[in-house]
Amino acid sequence: MSQDLSNVSHIIFDWDGTIMNSAGKIVNCMQKAAALASLPIPNSKQVEHIIGISLLPAVQQLFDIGVNKAQEVCTYYKQAYLEQDQTPCPLFDGAHELLSALSSRYTLGVATGKARRGLQRAFEQTNSAVYFSDTRCADEADSKPSPDMLIQLLKHWQIEPHQAVMIGDTTYDMQMAEAISMPRIGVSYGVHDKLAILQHGPAHVVDALHELHCIFAQRS
């Protein structure tokens, strides 16, 4: 799992399941959308497997349906997320402290399966936008596991892949970084299994967000 982090100046975070504890709300809303669309209701693990992919392809994959039916499900999902479901989505413990510390020494970014409106809403609810230099969202790039979001961020920052590290909780996060030989760090407290994440050769896998302090403190 050895990867060189010595040249890293930029840190890119996934959002759902990495910074924000939102899996419960996503699962609830997808189950509600399935019921409204008269589709089989997926269990938690099935929904968690597609968290991180952009919404439309995620719905198509989850239910094995065409674009038109998937768009219907997406509409129900968004309605449930915005208007019906009240499941809280806090940041994981220690997120503000970590992001504040890291943003004083690194340039931080986000690469997320959320749409721009969703990420902006999350930023406003958690007062966390101040930490991040730039972000890429699902409606601005090809869906994970394509590395398109990362490539766009690298171009914006005018840096090479070895100068950044991707941190995420899914195999999609690991795959997108792996595709362009970017260092990567997995987190095991999100939605994908630790063993699956390890298959993509991360430099580290942490079991809690605050453990990232130790990794980056070693480089200071």
Summary of the structure (lengths in Angstrom):
residues: 220
radius of gyration: 16.8
end to end distance: 21.0
largest distance: 54.0
contacts: 746
relative contact order: 0.19
helix: 49%
strand: 12%
